[in-house]
Amino acid sequence: MQQLKDIALPDEFGFFGKYGGQFIPPHLKQAMDEINAAYEEIRTTPEFQQELAELFKYYVGRPSPLFFAKRLSEQLGGAQIYLKREDLNHTGAHKINHCLGEALLAKYMGKTKVIAETGAGQHGVALATACALVGIPCEIHMGQVDIEKEHPNVVKMKILGAKLVSVTRGTATLKDAVDSAFEEYLKDPEHYIYAIGSVVGPHPFPKMVRDFQTIIGNEIKQQSLEQFQKLPDYVVACVGGGSNAIGAFTAFLHDEAVKLVGVEPAGLGLETDKHSATLTLGKPSQIHGMACYVLEDEQGNPLPVHSIASGLDYPGVGPQHSFLKDIGRVTYSTATDQECLDAFMRLSRVEGIIPALESSHAVAWALREAPNLSVDTKIVVNLSGRGDKDADYVANKLGL
């Protein structure tokens, strides 16, 4: 394996190996470079660090707990499963971690509007929340399919004062919402900022969103040492764009004894065309201003993708994940829609925790693999969000 300690992630041009960068028009490159310069200028200042730290503590409620799923572990036999409870954050997911950072950056840069896409609605709710907090108008683009599927989050965004734009083009899901939001941003990149919702898009967003999310892995490391006196044997997270996963993984990249596992959506099966397993079945290409693994057709167009989890149905993936796959530092696995549903219900009924469908993919991996591992093995699953938004959908699907 390539020695990560000798590699800048990313380099000065925003590349993680051959992935990342800025594959965008010159006028947009200028806007991205200005965002990068502003971010680098304020990220280490005591004032910014203190404001963000206080918001994490008193507004978000960090640190989020590391919970031992004792009954679940006993039922499965084998490895001990711990849950990093990002679902307990204010707004119900990990998304608030980078949304606060992006909103503070927009305020610092004097932007007049924050624009974003959302799939499951968690990024949209978190950004609308952060924008309300700092007093900046917010516009969220969301696929019509996801609007119908994630009604509770749609209502929350409206209550928080965000303008919601329904996207009906294409598959009317996350990829199309990204396209729509980018188009709106391009109308006035001088005064608008596009607050990307994951570790995707042109530089500096894969770096910037990762940096704000690294608090997850830093807390896992400290909490693991406190609670079971060693580092975890596995850290597991779902991967769509990949922000919760890179947030959980970054603190452990140099700890080679810690196995890192990203779980992609296998949807209705990898043998079908109804999945979003980008790293598993995709190939290196470009999408949304970055080089990364992409699911695309023979003409180079992004494929329509599917996942039961609206936040994971994206044909690209973060460039750092693409790099970590190639060098073998992270193992990328999959879970089907059915495995996800089973995990959703089992965690709910065994531990009294209703997980987001996105997070349920990572839980599904733990359910599948824990019985095959020794009882002294510690698995930490990043429970990236709670399932309030999915409860009605799941109940209807299962006839509850």
Kinemage of the C-alpha trace (Angstrom):
@kinemage 1
@onewidth
@group {chain A} dominant
@subgroup {mainchain}
@vectorlist {calphas} color= white
{ca met a 1} P 0.000 0.000 0.000
{ca gln a 2} L 1.234 3.473 -0.877
{ca gln a 3} L 2.515 5.352 2.187
{ca leu a 4} L -0.234 7.847 2.952
{ca lys a 5} L 1.973 9.872 5.284
{ca asp a 6} L 4.033 10.930 2.267
{ca ile a 7} L 1.027 12.144 0.245
{ca ala a 8} L -0.701 15.526 0.364
{ca leu a 9} L -4.470 14.961 0.359
{ca pro a 10} L -5.291 16.849 -1.737
{ca asp a 11} L -2.369 18.535 -3.481
{ca glu a 12} L -2.400 22.279 -4.238
{ca phe a 13} L -4.543 21.701 -7.319
{ca gly a 14} L -7.157 19.690 -5.457
{ca phe a 15} L -6.096 16.231 -6.639
{ca phe a 16} L -6.134 13.044 -4.603
{ca gly a 17} L -3.787 11.071 -6.824
{ca lys a 18} L -5.458 11.347 -10.243
{ca tyr a 19} L -8.892 12.177 -8.807
{ca gly a 20} L -10.459 15.514 -7.921
{ca gly a 21} L -9.288 18.764 -9.504
{ca gln a 22} L -11.383 21.431 -11.207
{ca phe a 23} L -12.894 20.419 -14.547
{ca ile a 24} L -14.937 23.583 -14.915
{ca pro a 25} L -15.152 26.740 -17.088
{ca pro a 26} L -12.590 29.507 -16.398
{ca his a 27} L -15.088 31.921 -14.766
{ca leu a 28} L -16.256 29.181 -12.406
{ca lys a 29} L -12.661 28.219 -11.657
{ca gln a 30} L -12.045 31.780 -10.532
{ca ala a 31} L -15.023 31.567 -8.171
{ca met a 32} L -13.839 28.224 -6.773
{ca asp a 33} L -10.334 29.582 -6.255
{ca glu a 34} L -11.774 32.540 -4.350
{ca ile a 35} L -13.729 30.153 -2.101
{ca asn a 36} L -10.561 28.133 -1.517
{ca ala a 37} L -8.543 31.238 -0.687
{ca ala a 38} L -11.197 32.488 1.749
{ca tyr a 39} L -11.439 29.058 3.376
{ca glu a 40} L -7.673 28.744 3.786
{ca glu a 41} L -7.577 32.271 5.175
{ca ile a 42} L -10.115 31.710 7.946
{ca arg a 43} L -9.918 27.974 8.716
{ca thr a 44} L -7.060 28.263 11.199
{ca thr a 45} L -7.908 31.619 12.726
{ca pro a 46} L -8.707 31.431 16.458
{ca glu a 47} L -11.963 33.351 15.947
{ca phe a 48} L -13.320 30.909 13.342
{ca gln a 49} L -12.165 27.850 15.244
{ca gln a 50} L -13.709 29.113 18.470
{ca glu a 51} L -17.037 30.042 16.857
{ca leu a 52} L -17.286 26.658 15.126
{ca ala a 53} L -16.253 24.759 18.277
{ca glu a 54} L -18.875 26.573 20.351
{ca leu a 55} L -21.572 25.875 17.767
{ca phe a 56} L -20.595 22.198 17.670
{ca lys a 57} L -20.853 21.985 21.456
{ca tyr a 58} L -23.817 24.201 22.318
{ca tyr a 59} L -25.863 24.118 19.085
{ca val a 60} L -25.199 20.699 17.545
{ca gly a 61} L -24.690 18.874 20.827
{ca arg a 62} L -21.257 17.391 20.178
{ca pro a 63} L -19.579 15.140 20.979
{ca ser a 64} L -22.134 12.637 19.726
{ca pro a 65} L -22.177 9.441 21.824
{ca leu a 66} L -20.461 6.172 20.964
{ca phe a 67} L -23.092 3.594 21.955
{ca phe a 68} L -22.499 -0.114 22.552
{ca ala a 69} L -25.314 -2.031 20.819
{ca lys a 70} L -25.252 -4.774 23.451
{ca arg a 71} L -28.460 -6.654 22.618
{ca leu a 72} L -27.753 -6.579 18.902
{ca ser a 73} L -24.205 -7.829 19.480
{ca glu a 74} L -25.419 -10.630 21.734
{ca gln a 75} L -28.065 -11.734 19.220
{ca leu a 76} L -25.559 -11.864 16.373
{ca gly a 77} L -22.711 -13.468 18.274
{ca gly a 78} L -19.176 -12.571 17.306
{ca ala a 79} L -17.954 -8.991 17.059
{ca gln a 80} L -19.120 -6.214 19.364
{ca ile a 81} L -20.982 -3.443 17.524
{ca tyr a 82} L -20.764 0.197 18.546
{ca leu a 83} L -22.769 3.005 16.959
{ca lys a 84} L -21.406 6.524 16.452
{ca arg a 85} L -24.616 8.450 17.093
{ca glu a 86} L -24.517 11.230 14.480
{ca asp a 87} L -28.299 10.748 14.360
{ca leu a 88} L -28.462 12.604 17.686
{ca asn a 89} L -26.982 15.807 16.251
{ca his a 90} L -29.250 18.840 15.877
{ca thr a 91} L -31.131 18.326 12.543
{ca gly a 92} L -30.654 14.554 12.827
{ca ala a 93} L -27.547 13.740 10.808
{ca his a 94} L -23.867 14.418 10.206
{ca lys a 95} L -24.698 17.078 7.589
{ca ile a 96} L -24.869 19.893 10.151
{ca asn a 97} L -21.099 19.517 10.703
{ca his a 98} L -20.130 20.958 7.330
{ca cys a 99} L -23.232 23.104 6.825
{ca leu a 100} L -22.281 25.282 9.788
{ca gly a 101} L -18.804 25.668 8.334
{ca glu a 102} L -20.136 26.530 4.874
{ca ala a 103} L -22.646 29.038 6.244
{ca leu a 104} L -19.967 30.781 8.316
{ca leu a 105} L -17.722 30.898 5.242
{ca ala a 106} L -20.556 32.396 3.142
{ca lys a 107} L -21.097 35.041 5.801
{ca tyr a 108} L -17.368 35.818 5.924
{ca met a 109} L -17.261 36.192 2.112
{ca gly a 110} L -20.314 38.492 2.074
{ca lys a 111} L -22.412 36.200 -0.138
{ca thr a 112} L -26.072 37.116 -0.659
{ca lys a 113} L -27.469 33.611 -1.262
{ca val a 114} L -26.513 30.047 -0.436
{ca ile a 115} L -27.532 27.403 -2.992
{ca ala a 116} L -27.474 23.649 -2.513
{ca glu a 117} L -28.802 20.314 -3.679
{ca thr a 118} L -30.238 17.622 -1.450
{ca gly a 119} L -31.230 13.984 -1.894
{ca ala a 120} L -32.684 12.629 1.335
{ca gly a 121} L -33.194 16.188 2.550
{ca gln a 122} L -30.730 15.993 5.444
{ca his a 123} L -28.256 18.345 3.789
{ca gly a 124} L -31.110 20.646 2.847
{ca val a 125} L -32.458 20.769 6.390
{ca ala a 126} L -28.998 21.249 7.893
{ca leu a 127} L -28.098 24.032 5.475
{ca ala a 128} L -31.462 25.776 5.917
{ca thr a 129} L -30.841 25.572 9.663
{ca ala a 130} L -27.324 27.003 9.402
{ca cys a 131} L -28.461 29.781 7.060
{ca ala a 132} L -31.268 30.742 9.442
{ca leu a 133} L -28.688 30.879 12.219
{ca val a 134} L -26.328 33.250 10.365
{ca gly a 135} L -29.029 35.166 8.480
{ca ile a 136} L -28.345 34.311 4.815
{ca pro a 137} L -31.063 33.390 2.245
{ca cys a 138} L -31.005 29.714 1.277
{ca glu a 139} L -32.236 27.947 -1.879
{ca ile a 140} L -32.439 24.148 -2.003
{ca his a 141} L -32.838 22.095 -5.203
{ca met a 142} L -34.407 18.650 -4.712
{ca gly a 143} L -35.614 15.994 -7.134
{ca gln a 144} L -39.374 15.592 -7.301
{ca val a 145} L -39.073 11.855 -6.565
{ca asp a 146} L -37.178 12.656 -3.367
{ca ile a 147} L -39.615 15.441 -2.427
{ca glu a 148} L -42.441 12.906 -2.475
{ca lys a 149} L -40.360 10.318 -0.595
{ca glu a 150} L -38.920 12.609 2.097
{ca his a 151} L -41.927 14.768 2.983
{ca pro a 152} L -40.941 15.458 6.622
{ca asn a 153} L -37.649 17.034 5.545
{ca val a 154} L -39.384 19.074 2.844
{ca val a 155} L -41.674 20.592 5.466
{ca lys a 156} L -38.738 21.354 7.762
{ca met a 157} L -36.849 23.200 5.001
{ca lys a 158} L -39.876 25.368 4.320
{ca ile a 159} L -40.418 26.109 8.006
{ca leu a 160} L -36.761 27.126 8.297
{ca gly a 161} L -37.254 29.667 5.512
{ca ala a 162} L -35.493 27.976 2.611
{ca lys a 163} L -36.763 28.340 -0.945
{ca leu a 164} L -37.358 24.817 -2.261
{ca val a 165} L -36.920 24.190 -5.997
{ca ser a 166} L -38.520 20.990 -7.324
{ca val a 167} L -36.427 19.334 -10.055
{ca thr a 168} L -38.444 17.234 -12.511
{ca arg a 169} L -35.855 16.624 -15.249
{ca gly a 170} L -34.174 13.260 -15.876
{ca thr a 171} L -34.757 10.807 -13.051
{ca ala a 172} L -35.838 13.690 -10.754
{ca thr a 173} L -33.373 12.529 -8.086
{ca leu a 174} L -30.046 13.649 -6.620
{ca lys a 175} L -27.914 13.887 -9.764
{ca asp a 176} L -30.548 16.080 -11.429
{ca ala a 177} L -30.814 18.250 -8.312
{ca val a 178} L -27.045 18.814 -8.482
{ca asp a 179} L -27.320 19.870 -12.144
{ca ser a 180} L -30.151 22.278 -11.358
{ca ala a 181} L -28.376 23.838 -8.385
{ca phe a 182} L -25.180 24.327 -10.383
{ca glu a 183} L -27.121 26.130 -13.116
{ca glu a 184} L -28.626 28.531 -10.587
{ca tyr a 185} L -25.213 29.128 -9.029
{ca leu a 186} L -23.696 29.949 -12.425
{ca lys a 187} L -26.121 32.851 -12.835
{ca asp a 188} L -24.145 34.897 -10.281
{ca pro a 189} L -21.120 33.113 -8.769
{ca glu a 190} L -19.809 36.467 -7.513
{ca his a 191} L -22.668 36.913 -5.039
{ca tyr a 192} L -23.921 33.325 -4.608
{ca ile a 193} L -22.153 30.360 -3.038
{ca tyr a 194} L -22.922 26.758 -3.853
{ca ala a 195} L -22.702 24.823 -0.601
{ca ile a 196} L -22.068 21.315 -1.899
{ca gly a 197} L -23.572 18.641 0.321
{ca ser a 198} L -20.825 16.032 0.202
{ca val a 199} L -17.128 15.496 -0.520
{ca val a 200} L -17.792 15.887 -4.247
{ca gly a 201} L -17.594 18.573 -6.919
{ca pro a 202} L -14.663 20.785 -7.915
{ca his a 203} L -11.842 21.707 -5.551
{ca pro a 204} L -11.997 22.950 -2.773
{ca phe a 205} L -15.273 21.245 -1.770
{ca pro a 206} L -14.007 17.649 -1.374
{ca lys a 207} L -11.294 18.995 0.924
{ca met a 208} L -13.424 21.549 2.730
{ca val a 209} L -16.411 19.309 3.491
{ca arg a 210} L -14.017 16.563 4.613
{ca asp a 211} L -12.247 18.927 6.993
{ca phe a 212} L -15.501 19.908 8.694
{ca gln a 213} L -16.556 16.244 8.958
{ca thr a 214} L -13.288 14.931 10.444
{ca ile a 215} L -14.674 15.680 13.893
{ca ile a 216} L -16.549 12.363 13.603
{ca gly a 217} L -13.436 10.184 13.361
{ca asn a 218} L -11.522 12.271 15.890
{ca glu a 219} L -14.300 11.668 18.406
{ca ile a 220} L -14.510 7.946 17.559
{ca lys a 221} L -10.781 7.576 18.232
{ca gln a 222} L -10.943 9.308 21.615
{ca gln a 223} L -14.170 7.593 22.674
{ca ser a 224} L -12.894 4.136 21.667
{ca leu a 225} L -9.783 4.534 23.800
{ca glu a 226} L -11.948 5.688 26.722
{ca gln a 227} L -14.641 2.996 26.390
{ca phe a 228} L -12.741 -0.137 25.361
{ca gln a 229} L -9.084 0.929 25.681
{ca lys a 230} L -8.043 0.371 22.083
{ca leu a 231} L -8.755 1.593 18.580
{ca pro a 232} L -11.656 -0.066 16.729
{ca asp a 233} L -10.883 -3.064 14.564
{ca tyr a 234} L -13.354 -1.804 11.943
{ca val a 235} L -14.863 1.584 11.163
{ca val a 236} L -17.832 1.232 8.804
{ca ala a 237} L -19.910 3.889 7.012
{ca cys a 238} L -22.298 4.139 4.085
{ca val a 239} L -21.029 5.796 0.904
{ca gly a 240} L -22.982 7.816 -1.643
{ca gly a 241} L -20.987 10.977 -2.206
{ca gly a 242} L -19.086 9.957 0.887
{ca ser a 243} L -19.008 12.794 3.436
{ca asn a 244} L -19.985 10.816 6.545
{ca ala a 245} L -17.565 8.047 5.579
{ca ile a 246} L -14.563 10.294 4.939
{ca gly a 247} L -15.386 12.081 8.187
{ca ala a 248} L -15.227 8.766 10.053
{ca phe a 249} L -12.187 7.408 8.177
{ca thr a 250} L -9.768 10.349 8.103
{ca ala a 251} L -8.570 10.055 11.707
{ca phe a 252} L -7.620 6.403 11.069
{ca leu a 253} L -5.953 6.581 7.650
{ca his a 254} L -2.488 6.135 9.183
{ca asp a 255} L -3.640 3.458 11.663
{ca glu a 256} L -3.194 0.478 9.370
{ca ala a 257} L -4.535 -1.999 11.940
{ca val a 258} L -7.937 -0.297 11.716
{ca lys a 259} L -9.904 -1.703 8.785
{ca leu a 260} L -12.035 0.910 7.020
{ca val a 261} L -15.168 -0.215 5.148
{ca gly a 262} L -17.411 1.891 2.929
{ca val a 263} L -20.806 0.380 2.057
{ca glu a 264} L -22.437 1.321 -1.242
{ca pro a 265} L -26.043 0.684 -2.352
{ca ala a 266} L -26.457 -2.552 -4.314
{ca gly a 267} L -30.120 -1.614 -4.772
{ca leu a 268} L -32.048 -4.439 -6.405
{ca gly a 269} L -28.783 -6.292 -7.075
{ca leu a 270} L -25.416 -5.642 -8.726
{ca glu a 271} L -26.530 -7.829 -11.627
{ca thr a 272} L -29.340 -5.354 -12.393
{ca asp a 273} L -29.223 -1.731 -13.535
{ca lys a 274} L -30.954 -0.661 -10.307
{ca his a 275} L -28.041 0.142 -7.996
{ca ser a 276} L -25.663 2.975 -7.073
{ca ala a 277} L -22.477 0.980 -6.525
{ca thr a 278} L -20.141 3.514 -8.114
{ca leu a 279} L -16.833 2.318 -6.647
{ca thr a 280} L -17.800 -1.327 -7.085
{ca leu a 281} L -18.899 -1.224 -10.729
{ca gly a 282} L -17.959 2.241 -12.021
{ca lys a 283} L -14.792 3.423 -13.732
{ca pro a 284} L -12.579 6.538 -13.549
{ca ser a 285} L -14.181 9.443 -15.407
{ca gln a 286} L -15.497 12.958 -14.685
{ca ile a 287} L -18.754 14.339 -13.306
{ca his a 288} L -19.778 17.659 -11.760
{ca gly a 289} L -16.375 19.262 -12.140
{ca met a 290} L -14.242 16.470 -10.654
{ca ala a 291} L -12.443 13.303 -11.681
{ca cys a 292} L -13.689 10.241 -9.780
{ca tyr a 293} L -15.274 6.855 -10.291
{ca val a 294} L -18.523 7.198 -12.256
{ca leu a 295} L -21.304 4.882 -13.348
{ca glu a 296} L -21.744 5.768 -17.027
{ca asp a 297} L -22.904 4.338 -20.344
{ca glu a 298} L -20.766 3.589 -23.409
{ca gln a 299} L -21.185 7.179 -24.614
{ca gly a 300} L -19.801 8.543 -21.358
{ca asn a 301} L -23.133 9.773 -19.966
{ca pro a 302} L -23.926 9.209 -16.277
{ca leu a 303} L -26.241 6.252 -15.815
{ca pro a 304} L -29.576 6.521 -14.017
{ca val a 305} L -28.956 5.014 -10.596
{ca his a 306} L -31.114 3.584 -7.831
{ca ser a 307} L -31.084 3.192 -4.084
{ca ile a 308} L -33.834 2.867 -1.527
{ca ala a 309} L -31.908 5.642 0.276
{ca ser a 310} L -32.364 8.987 -1.457
{ca gly a 311} L -29.046 10.303 -0.118
{ca leu a 312} L -27.036 7.560 -1.821
{ca asp a 313} L -28.414 7.447 -5.377
{ca tyr a 314} L -25.571 9.350 -7.073
{ca pro a 315} L -23.579 8.079 -10.106
{ca gly a 316} L -20.308 9.655 -8.901
{ca val a 317} L -18.415 9.549 -5.610
{ca gly a 318} L -15.924 11.666 -3.709
{ca pro a 319} L -12.464 11.797 -5.319
{ca gln a 320} L -10.700 10.902 -2.081
{ca his a 321} L -12.755 7.707 -1.866
{ca ser a 322} L -11.726 6.921 -5.443
{ca phe a 323} L -8.076 7.356 -4.451
{ca leu a 324} L -8.426 5.302 -1.253
{ca lys a 325} L -10.006 2.473 -3.250
{ca asp a 326} L -7.149 2.431 -5.737
{ca ile a 327} L -4.418 2.284 -3.086
{ca gly a 328} L -6.334 -0.311 -1.081
{ca arg a 329} L -6.622 1.637 2.185
{ca val a 330} L -10.431 1.373 2.275
{ca thr a 331} L -12.490 -1.681 1.346
{ca tyr a 332} L -15.731 -0.844 -0.437
{ca ser a 333} L -18.575 -3.322 -0.057
{ca thr a 334} L -22.316 -3.183 -0.827
{ca ala a 335} L -25.724 -3.846 0.706
{ca thr a 336} L -28.992 -4.371 -1.157
{ca asp a 337} L -32.265 -2.542 -0.604
{ca gln a 338} L -33.625 -5.608 1.162
{ca glu a 339} L -30.604 -5.893 3.462
{ca cys a 340} L -30.999 -2.199 4.207
{ca leu a 341} L -34.682 -2.593 5.119
{ca asp a 342} L -33.894 -5.594 7.305
{ca ala a 343} L -31.196 -3.613 9.110
{ca phe a 344} L -33.536 -0.635 9.525
{ca met a 345} L -36.163 -2.791 11.225
{ca arg a 346} L -33.779 -4.900 13.283
{ca leu a 347} L -31.926 -1.954 14.805
{ca ser a 348} L -35.258 -0.276 15.520
{ca arg a 349} L -36.705 -3.296 17.311
{ca val a 350} L -33.599 -4.590 19.073
{ca glu a 351} L -31.988 -1.342 20.222
{ca gly a 352} L -34.839 1.184 19.950
{ca ile a 353} L -32.890 3.261 17.416
{ca ile a 354} L -34.529 4.086 14.069
{ca pro a 355} L -31.685 4.661 11.598
{ca ala a 356} L -31.773 6.550 8.317
{ca leu a 357} L -32.005 4.278 5.281
{ca glu a 358} L -28.595 5.605 4.228
{ca ser a 359} L -26.995 4.567 7.537
{ca ser a 360} L -28.848 1.246 7.413
{ca his a 361} L -26.496 0.148 4.627
{ca ala a 362} L -23.575 0.316 7.063
{ca val a 363} L -25.650 -1.429 9.750
{ca ala a 364} L -26.468 -4.159 7.208
{ca trp a 365} L -22.759 -4.808 6.657
{ca ala a 366} L -22.252 -5.194 10.414
{ca leu a 367} L -25.210 -7.592 10.678
{ca arg a 368} L -23.740 -9.678 7.873
{ca glu a 369} L -20.120 -9.714 9.027
{ca ala a 370} L -20.192 -9.578 12.856
{ca pro a 371} L -21.107 -13.282 13.319
{ca asn a 372} L -17.959 -14.228 11.358
{ca leu a 373} L -15.620 -12.252 13.642
{ca ser a 374} L -14.274 -12.983 17.128
{ca val a 375} L -15.988 -11.653 20.235
{ca asp a 376} L -13.070 -9.336 21.028
{ca thr a 377} L -13.453 -7.567 17.661
{ca lys a 378} L -14.841 -4.029 17.883
{ca ile a 379} L -16.882 -2.671 14.956
{ca val a 380} L -17.815 1.012 14.979
{ca val a 381} L -20.671 1.828 12.614
{ca asn a 382} L -21.129 5.491 11.789
{ca leu a 383} L -24.870 5.963 12.251
{ca ser a 384} L -24.899 9.003 10.014
{ca gly a 385} L -28.548 9.961 10.449
{ca arg a 386} L -31.869 9.106 12.047
{ca gly a 387} L -34.817 7.551 10.288
{ca asp a 388} L -37.638 9.986 11.078
{ca lys a 389} L -37.621 11.068 7.437
{ca asp a 390} L -37.925 7.449 6.261
{ca ala a 391} L -40.491 6.127 8.745
{ca asp a 392} L -43.615 6.715 6.645
{ca tyr a 393} L -41.943 5.390 3.480
{ca val a 394} L -40.767 2.214 5.217
{ca ala a 395} L -44.122 1.692 6.953
{ca asn a 396} L -45.948 1.947 3.617
{ca lys a 397} L -43.449 -0.320 1.886
{ca leu a 398} L -43.693 -3.009 4.586
{ca gly a 399} L -47.424 -2.585 5.204
{ca leu a 400} L -46.962 -1.649 8.858
